[in-house]
Amino acid sequence: MSHRRGTKKAVAAAAAGAVGLAAAVLVVGAQSSVADPISLPLNYHCNLPLVGSQSLKVVINTDLPLSVETGQPTGTFDIKAVSTINADTVSGLNLIGATTLEGQAIAAATVAAPGLNLPVKVPNEIAKSNIPTSGEMTVNAAGKTPSLTFNQPGEAKITVGDLQLKVTPRKADGSVTGITPDGTIDAPCTQDPGQNNTLATIKIGGGGGTTTPTTTPTTPTTTPTTPTTPTTPPTTTPGGGGLKYAFGIKGQTALKALGSTAPINGAFDADVDLASKTFTGDLKLDPSKTTFKLFGFVDGASDIKVEQVGKQTGELVGTGFKAHIKFNVFLPSVQVFGIPISNDPKCGTVSPSTSEMTTGPDFDLLKGGKLSGTYSLSGLQNCGSFNDMISIFTKSEGNTLDLNLTKK
């Protein structure tokens, strides 16, 4: 009899355990089923240094419950976001020698519920990403929603607002670029108008009191995961596509035939098309002066004026550029032994000079650097009765330009 009673107790205990396990499974299943996958595509424009306002596509992926009980914390939920940086921004990053990008995106959100209008900041860590040499780039970010507790029944609506980017581009050796004093870009991103920015609408169950819900912020995760691909990809809003550069110029030119040099000061302003990596610009050089000796003993001097011919053009190459310079050279005053032999402001080269100028290997578009090239001088015209004699000593090839450009 005692053996039978023990057997019955064991069977009863096993049955109770099985029922409890089944109940636990049902509870876990019920809890996991209330969180539904959500994917929200949004378009922004970010105000970035160097390249100005540029478009940014962001797709936010998360699992949120569509219904909660009053007084019951929702718990935290993972957020996985994928951002697509446009080609113009990528070109700008390449121009400053950046090879990787990392940092943080802080998303503003609003939780509106009965008796509540709560602003929330959700930080998302951006994983270190390699920057391509051209085209768009995709970066992954991950964070967590705060836990929310609603104490009044009704409906809660979560909307996503603007972004604040805090990203650091780095060079291949890990050092920061000079795009800002500390190398970190702090850029506001404004949401493009006319979009659906509702992340979720949550039904709040009955009961509960009247106290204000509270949020419990959490530390975002640092290891991003690949977000799911949305069924409807976001559209791209065209970006600015260009930028302006302004450099101060200081250097010299060596005049081969005269065996002399002349100082060069001025400025170069350029409009850059990031898509084609080309630019057009204006070269403005201050009047200069050179002294020379003819036949090794005849002292001479000349004023020099350089005027560009049309817009100057060029291409971006690496972190520098190649410029195609075209200009006329005028000698408004030429003296020998202190005696003027030409004072005509139209005294100058018969045909324009050209130069293919390239920046040095250490050139930095954010700071400047060396720019050099060679050019030829044609014969002269409008230089009075001594025109042909002056031409003999000025017409030449292999004249050099050695300039230092400083970013304004």
SULDA-V704414 format. One record per pair of residues at least 24 apart in sequence whose C-alpha atoms are under 7 Angstrom apart, sorted by sequence separation. I is the first residue (numbers start at 1). GAP is how many residues later the second one is. D is the distance in Angstrom with one decimal. If there is no record, write none. Layout:
BEGIN
i,gap,d
I,GAP,D
I,GAP,D
END
This chain:
BEGIN
i,gap,d
38,24,5.3
58,24,5.7
59,24,6.5
102,24,5.5
164,24,4.7
245,24,5.6
246,24,6.4
264,24,6.7
305,24,5.9
306,24,6.3
328,24,4.7
353,24,6.0
374,24,5.7
375,24,5.3
37,25,5.8
38,25,5.8
58,25,4.3
102,25,5.6
163,25,6.2
164,25,5.8
245,25,5.1
263,25,6.4
283,25,6.2
304,25,7.0
305,25,5.0
327,25,5.3
328,25,6.1
374,25,5.4
375,25,6.4
37,26,4.3
57,26,5.5
58,26,6.4
102,26,4.4
163,26,4.9
244,26,5.7
245,26,6.5
262,26,6.7
304,26,5.8
305,26,6.4
326,26,6.5
327,26,5.4
374,26,4.4
36,27,5.1
37,27,6.7
56,27,6.9
57,27,5.0
101,27,5.5
102,27,6.4
162,27,5.9
163,27,6.6
244,27,4.7
262,27,6.0
304,27,4.9
326,27,5.7
327,27,6.5
351,27,6.1
373,27,5.9
374,27,5.9
35,28,5.4
36,28,5.5
56,28,6.0
57,28,6.9
100,28,6.5
101,28,5.3
162,28,5.1
243,28,6.0
244,28,6.0
262,28,5.0
303,28,5.5
304,28,6.8
326,28,4.5
349,28,6.9
350,28,6.1
373,28,5.3
35,29,4.7
36,29,5.9
56,29,5.4
100,29,5.4
101,29,6.6
162,29,5.4
243,29,5.3
261,29,6.2
282,29,5.9
302,29,6.4
303,29,5.9
325,29,5.5
326,29,6.6
349,29,5.6
350,29,5.8
372,29,5.4
373,29,6.9
35,30,3.9
36,30,6.9
56,30,6.5
100,30,4.5
101,30,6.8
161,30,6.7
242,30,5.4
243,30,6.9
260,30,6.9
281,30,5.7
282,30,6.0
303,30,5.3
325,30,5.1
349,30,5.6
350,30,5.4
372,30,4.7
34,31,4.9
35,31,6.6
55,31,6.5
99,31,5.9
100,31,5.2
242,31,4.6
260,31,6.6
280,31,6.1
281,31,5.0
302,31,5.6
303,31,6.7
324,31,6.0
325,31,6.4
349,31,4.4
350,31,5.8
371,31,6.2
372,31,6.0
34,32,6.3
99,32,5.0
241,32,6.2
242,32,5.4
260,32,5.6
280,32,5.5
281,32,6.3
302,32,4.4
324,32,5.0
348,32,5.2
349,32,6.2
371,32,5.2
34,33,6.9
241,33,5.6
259,33,6.8
280,33,4.5
301,33,5.9
302,33,6.2
323,33,5.9
324,33,6.5
347,33,6.8
348,33,5.7
370,33,5.8
371,33,6.2
241,34,6.5
258,34,6.1
279,34,5.7
280,34,6.7
301,34,5.2
323,34,5.1
347,34,5.7
348,34,6.8
370,34,4.6
54,35,6.8
279,35,5.4
300,35,5.5
301,35,6.6
322,35,5.7
323,35,6.3
347,35,4.5
369,35,5.5
370,35,6.2
278,36,5.7
279,36,6.1
300,36,4.3
322,36,4.5
346,36,5.9
347,36,4.6
369,36,5.2
160,37,5.5
278,37,4.3
299,37,5.9
300,37,6.0
321,37,6.1
322,37,6.6
368,37,5.0
369,37,6.6
51,38,6.6
114,38,6.3
159,38,5.5
160,38,6.4
277,38,5.8
278,38,5.9
299,38,5.4
321,38,5.9
344,38,6.9
368,38,4.6
94,39,6.6
159,39,4.3
160,39,6.5
277,39,5.2
298,39,6.9
320,39,5.7
344,39,6.2
367,39,6.0
368,39,5.3
114,40,6.3
158,40,5.9
159,40,5.4
367,40,5.0
51,41,6.3
158,41,5.6
342,41,5.6
366,41,6.4
50,42,7.0
113,42,5.8
158,42,5.3
342,42,6.0
91,43,6.3
113,43,4.3
157,43,6.0
158,43,6.3
320,43,5.6
90,44,6.4
112,44,5.5
113,44,6.5
157,44,4.5
319,44,6.5
320,44,6.4
90,45,6.8
111,45,6.7
112,45,5.2
156,45,5.6
157,45,6.3
319,45,5.9
320,45,6.2
341,45,6.7
90,46,6.6
111,46,5.7
112,46,6.5
155,46,6.9
156,46,4.9
319,46,6.3
87,47,6.4
111,47,4.7
155,47,5.7
156,47,6.3
87,48,4.4
110,48,5.7
111,48,6.7
155,48,4.6
156,48,7.0
87,49,4.5
109,49,6.9
110,49,5.3
154,49,6.2
155,49,5.5
86,50,4.8
109,50,5.6
110,50,6.6
154,50,5.1
85,51,5.6
86,51,6.9
109,51,4.4
153,51,4.9
154,51,6.9
84,52,6.7
85,52,5.3
108,52,6.1
109,52,5.3
153,52,5.3
84,53,5.8
85,53,6.2
108,53,5.0
153,53,4.9
84,54,4.6
107,54,6.8
108,54,5.6
153,54,6.6
83,55,5.6
84,55,6.6
107,55,6.2
108,55,6.2
82,56,6.7
83,56,5.3
107,56,4.7
152,56,5.8
82,57,5.8
83,57,6.5
106,57,5.6
107,57,6.6
151,57,5.1
152,57,6.2
82,58,4.7
105,58,6.5
106,58,5.1
151,58,5.5
152,58,6.1
81,59,5.9
82,59,6.3
105,59,5.7
106,59,6.5
151,59,6.1
81,60,5.1
105,60,4.6
151,60,6.2
80,61,5.9
81,61,6.2
104,61,6.1
105,61,6.2
151,61,6.9
80,62,4.7
104,62,5.2
151,62,6.2
79,63,5.6
80,63,6.7
103,63,5.7
104,63,6.0
150,63,5.1
79,64,5.1
103,64,4.1
149,64,5.3
78,65,6.0
79,65,5.3
102,65,5.5
103,65,5.9
148,65,6.9
149,65,6.1
78,66,4.5
79,66,6.8
101,66,6.7
102,66,5.5
148,66,6.3
77,67,5.4
78,67,6.4
101,67,5.7
102,67,6.6
148,67,5.1
76,68,6.2
77,68,5.2
101,68,4.4
147,68,5.7
76,69,5.3
100,69,5.7
101,69,6.3
146,69,6.1
147,69,5.4
76,70,5.4
100,70,5.3
146,70,5.4
147,70,7.0
76,71,4.8
98,71,5.6
99,71,6.0
100,71,6.8
146,71,4.7
75,72,4.5
98,72,5.0
99,72,5.2
146,72,6.1
74,73,5.5
75,73,6.8
98,73,4.5
99,73,5.7
73,74,6.2
74,74,5.4
97,74,5.8
144,74,6.8
73,75,5.5
74,75,6.4
73,76,4.5
144,76,5.4
72,77,5.7
143,77,4.2
71,78,5.7
142,78,7.0
143,78,5.3
71,79,5.6
98,79,6.8
142,79,6.1
70,80,5.3
71,80,4.9
142,80,6.8
70,81,4.9
96,81,6.6
142,81,7.0
70,82,6.1
142,82,4.8
70,83,6.3
141,83,5.4
142,83,6.9
140,84,6.2
140,86,6.7
125,95,6.8
116,96,6.9
124,96,6.2
125,96,6.9
123,97,6.4
125,97,5.7
127,97,6.3
70,134,6.1
66,135,6.6
67,135,5.1
68,135,6.3
69,135,5.6
70,135,5.6
258,135,6.1
66,136,4.6
67,136,4.4
68,136,5.1
69,136,4.5
70,136,6.4
257,136,5.9
258,136,6.5
65,137,6.8
66,137,6.1
67,137,5.8
68,137,6.0
70,137,6.3
71,137,6.0
257,137,5.9
70,138,5.4
48,139,5.7
257,139,5.8
47,140,5.7
256,140,6.7
46,141,6.4
47,141,5.9
46,142,5.7
47,142,6.4
256,142,6.7
46,143,4.0
256,143,5.4
45,144,5.4
46,144,6.3
255,144,5.2
44,145,5.9
45,145,5.4
80,145,6.7
82,145,6.5
254,145,5.7
44,146,5.4
45,146,6.5
81,146,6.2
254,146,5.2
44,147,4.3
45,147,6.7
80,147,5.4
253,147,5.5
254,147,6.8
43,148,6.1
44,148,5.2
253,148,4.6
43,149,5.7
252,149,6.2
253,149,6.3
252,150,5.7
251,151,5.7
252,151,6.4
251,152,4.2
88,153,5.8
250,153,5.7
251,153,5.8
249,154,6.5
250,154,5.3
249,155,5.8
250,155,6.7
249,156,4.9
248,157,5.5
249,157,6.6
247,158,5.7
248,158,5.1
40,159,6.3
247,159,5.2
248,159,6.4
247,160,4.5
248,160,6.4
246,161,6.1
247,161,5.3
246,162,5.5
61,166,6.3
61,167,6.9
57,177,6.8
57,179,6.8
55,182,5.9
55,183,6.4
91,183,6.2
55,184,5.1
54,185,4.6
53,186,6.6
54,186,5.9
88,186,5.5
53,187,6.0
88,187,6.1
179,187,6.5
178,188,6.6
39,191,6.0
51,191,6.7
41,192,6.9
42,192,6.5
51,192,5.5
41,193,5.4
50,193,6.8
97,222,6.0
95,223,6.4
96,223,5.9
95,224,4.6
96,268,6.7
96,269,6.5
95,270,6.9
96,270,6.8
END
